[in-house]
Amino acid sequence: MKKISLIAIMLLTVAIVSGAGCTKNATENAVESATGGSADVDIDNNTMKVETDEGTLEVGENVSLPSDFPSDVHVADGDILLASKTSDDAFSVTVETSKSVSEMQTEYETEFANDGWDVNTTLAFGGMVTLGGEKDNRMVTVSISESEGKTLVIITTAQTE
């Protein structure tokens, strides 16, 4: 249920930020309706932050990395477009960078090794690369792809047990 609610919040928030022009109260009502719980929405400087009992989501132009994002998970240099955290300490971060997909793949392979991650997945197809690793009781997945002349890096990390 948490994953469905978080996905509903993400889709709703992206729709709102991309131009629906809703007010804070309308956005809160929409998120509360989608999740069946309470929500606090803050819209400022082309960025929206949504907080619910299930976690937080920040999307827009001035997104911050969650303060408790794991320090041993590399985040590429670039603009953070989306950051979310669920109540069970799962994180998702989307970064836009000017580096190429192959440069990002090399960077993440190096950083995974430096940070002690056991890389167990490497997939490359159609210009997209996905890397996966495990460490202690955690997993990390990094998906790298090109979009409109930029490279998007989607980082997901969560507990495995």
Kinemage of the C-alpha trace (Angstrom):
@kinemage 1
@onewidth
@group {chain A} dominant
@subgroup {mainchain}
@vectorlist {calphas} color= white
{ca met a 1} P 0.000 0.000 0.000
{ca lys a 2} L 2.842 2.398 0.832
{ca lys a 3} L 4.399 1.997 -2.610
{ca ile a 4} L 1.063 2.644 -4.334
{ca ser a 5} L 0.432 5.736 -2.209
{ca leu a 6} L 3.937 7.093 -2.802
{ca ile a 7} L 3.548 6.514 -6.535
{ca ala a 8} L 0.180 8.306 -6.439
{ca ile a 9} L 1.776 11.244 -4.629
{ca met a 10} L 4.671 11.361 -7.114
{ca leu a 11} L 2.413 11.304 -10.161
{ca leu a 12} L 0.039 13.856 -8.699
{ca thr a 13} L 2.877 16.146 -7.643
{ca val a 14} L 4.605 15.980 -11.010
{ca ala a 15} L 1.314 16.840 -12.730
{ca ile a 16} L 0.764 19.776 -10.421
{ca val a 17} L 4.313 21.140 -10.681
{ca ser a 18} L 4.334 20.754 -14.455
{ca gly a 19} L 1.668 23.344 -14.920
{ca ala a 20} L -1.674 22.576 -13.386
{ca gly a 21} L -1.292 25.758 -11.320
{ca cys a 22} L -3.029 24.450 -8.209
{ca thr a 23} L -2.913 26.249 -4.899
{ca lys a 24} L -1.387 24.776 -1.759
{ca asn a 25} L -4.804 23.866 -0.300
{ca ala a 26} L -5.995 22.245 -3.524
{ca thr a 27} L -2.773 20.260 -3.702
{ca glu a 28} L -3.056 19.121 -0.085
{ca asn a 29} L -6.658 18.049 -0.690
{ca ala a 30} L -5.677 16.122 -3.814
{ca val a 31} L -2.795 14.338 -2.064
{ca glu a 32} L -4.954 13.542 0.966
{ca ser a 33} L -7.633 12.133 -1.315
{ca ala a 34} L -5.083 10.011 -3.225
{ca thr a 35} L -3.445 8.620 -0.087
{ca gly a 36} L -6.324 8.520 2.384
{ca gly a 37} L -4.232 10.397 4.970
{ca ser a 38} L -3.142 13.868 5.922
{ca ala a 39} L -0.614 15.871 3.910
{ca asp a 40} L 1.389 19.035 4.353
{ca val a 41} L 2.337 20.784 1.124
{ca asp a 42} L 4.856 23.594 0.758
{ca ile a 43} L 5.189 25.326 -2.621
{ca asp a 44} L 8.048 27.801 -2.987
{ca asn a 45} L 10.517 28.857 -5.723
{ca asn a 46} L 9.202 26.350 -8.315
{ca thr a 47} L 9.645 23.521 -5.822
{ca met a 48} L 6.981 21.508 -4.050
{ca lys a 49} L 7.498 19.496 -0.877
{ca val a 50} L 4.825 17.032 0.233
{ca glu a 51} L 4.925 15.406 3.668
{ca thr a 52} L 2.584 12.587 4.697
{ca asp a 53} L 2.618 9.873 7.360
{ca glu a 54} L 4.230 7.597 4.769
{ca gly a 55} L 7.129 9.862 3.882
{ca thr a 56} L 8.226 12.973 2.036
{ca leu a 57} L 8.553 13.970 -1.588
{ca glu a 58} L 10.242 17.067 -2.977
{ca val a 59} L 10.126 17.888 -6.677
{ca gly a 60} L 10.998 20.942 -8.751
{ca glu a 61} L 13.904 23.232 -9.507
{ca asn a 62} L 15.436 23.715 -6.038
{ca val a 63} L 15.268 20.241 -4.507
{ca ser a 64} L 17.465 19.286 -1.547
{ca leu a 65} L 18.886 15.874 -0.793
{ca pro a 66} L 17.206 14.486 2.356
{ca ser a 67} L 19.455 15.237 5.345
{ca asp a 68} L 19.535 11.568 6.365
{ca phe a 69} L 20.266 10.200 2.872
{ca pro a 70} L 22.909 7.458 3.302
{ca ser a 71} L 26.419 8.895 3.115
{ca asp a 72} L 27.738 5.743 1.409
{ca val a 73} L 25.422 6.145 -1.587
{ca his a 74} L 27.026 8.362 -4.216
{ca val a 75} L 24.945 11.205 -5.671
{ca ala a 76} L 26.170 12.515 -9.019
{ca asp a 77} L 26.955 16.200 -9.399
{ca gly a 78} L 24.049 17.972 -11.043
{ca asp a 79} L 20.570 19.308 -10.375
{ca ile a 80} L 18.416 17.236 -8.038
{ca leu a 81} L 14.967 17.151 -9.642
{ca leu a 82} L 13.214 14.803 -7.213
{ca ala a 83} L 13.942 13.420 -3.758
{ca ser a 84} L 11.690 11.170 -1.700
{ca lys a 85} L 11.880 9.232 1.528
{ca thr a 86} L 9.353 6.743 2.858
{ca ser a 87} L 8.735 6.089 6.517
{ca asp a 88} L 10.762 2.865 6.266
{ca asp a 89} L 13.920 4.754 5.181
{ca ala a 90} L 13.724 3.984 1.488
{ca phe a 91} L 15.009 6.827 -0.680
{ca ser a 92} L 14.696 7.832 -4.322
{ca val a 93} L 16.640 10.704 -5.889
{ca thr a 94} L 16.661 11.887 -9.502
{ca val a 95} L 19.626 13.963 -10.681
{ca glu a 96} L 20.077 15.693 -14.037
{ca thr a 97} L 23.686 16.020 -15.176
{ca ser a 98} L 25.584 17.088 -18.282
{ca lys a 99} L 27.850 14.020 -18.144
{ca ser a 100} L 27.212 11.195 -20.617
{ca val a 101} L 25.590 7.873 -19.762
{ca ser a 102} L 28.951 6.087 -20.130
{ca glu a 103} L 30.701 8.656 -17.893
{ca met a 104} L 28.013 8.166 -15.234
{ca gln a 105} L 28.285 4.375 -15.510
{ca thr a 106} L 32.054 4.530 -14.941
{ca glu a 107} L 31.616 6.997 -12.066
{ca tyr a 108} L 29.045 4.806 -10.302
{ca glu a 109} L 31.034 1.602 -10.810
{ca thr a 110} L 34.027 3.347 -9.212
{ca glu a 111} L 32.004 4.873 -6.367
{ca phe a 112} L 30.221 1.590 -5.606
{ca ala a 113} L 33.620 -0.093 -5.205
{ca asn a 114} L 35.004 2.798 -3.111
{ca asp a 115} L 31.956 2.728 -0.813
{ca gly a 116} L 32.045 -1.058 -0.293
{ca trp a 117} L 28.962 -2.019 -2.321
{ca asp a 118} L 28.829 -5.510 -3.845
{ca val a 119} L 27.667 -4.885 -7.429
{ca asn a 120} L 25.302 -7.704 -8.404
{ca thr a 121} L 23.521 -6.219 -11.427
{ca thr a 122} L 24.737 -4.468 -14.548
{ca leu a 123} L 22.305 -4.069 -17.435
{ca ala a 124} L 22.878 -1.964 -20.530
{ca phe a 125} L 20.391 -1.666 -23.374
{ca gly a 126} L 19.008 1.019 -25.637
{ca gly a 127} L 21.262 3.744 -24.255
{ca met a 128} L 20.194 3.035 -20.667
{ca val a 129} L 22.331 1.502 -17.916
{ca thr a 130} L 21.143 0.037 -14.619
{ca leu a 131} L 23.524 -0.889 -11.812
{ca gly a 132} L 22.511 -2.658 -8.621
{ca gly a 133} L 24.361 -3.434 -5.443
{ca glu a 134} L 24.016 -4.720 -1.901
{ca lys a 135} L 25.742 -3.870 1.344
{ca asp a 136} L 24.862 -5.027 4.838
{ca asn a 137} L 21.039 -5.204 4.825
{ca arg a 138} L 20.584 -2.574 2.127
{ca met a 139} L 20.281 -2.395 -1.628
{ca val a 140} L 20.930 0.355 -4.139
{ca thr a 141} L 19.860 0.661 -7.754
{ca val a 142} L 21.070 3.352 -10.146
{ca ser a 143} L 19.396 3.822 -13.528
{ca ile a 144} L 21.132 6.106 -16.009
{ca ser a 145} L 19.577 7.348 -19.246
{ca glu a 146} L 19.660 10.267 -21.663
{ca ser a 147} L 16.742 12.656 -21.932
{ca glu a 148} L 16.595 15.794 -24.065
{ca gly a 149} L 20.371 16.209 -24.255
{ca lys a 150} L 20.936 15.665 -20.521
{ca thr a 151} L 21.580 12.540 -18.502
{ca leu a 152} L 19.150 11.461 -15.792
{ca val a 153} L 20.425 9.418 -12.857
{ca ile a 154} L 17.772 7.758 -10.689
{ca ile a 155} L 19.105 6.438 -7.380
{ca thr a 156} L 16.984 4.162 -5.204
{ca thr a 157} L 18.100 2.681 -1.906
{ca ala a 158} L 16.246 0.685 0.738
{ca gln a 159} L 16.550 -1.908 3.459
{ca thr a 160} L 16.422 -5.521 2.257
{ca glu a 161} L 15.202 -7.018 5.531
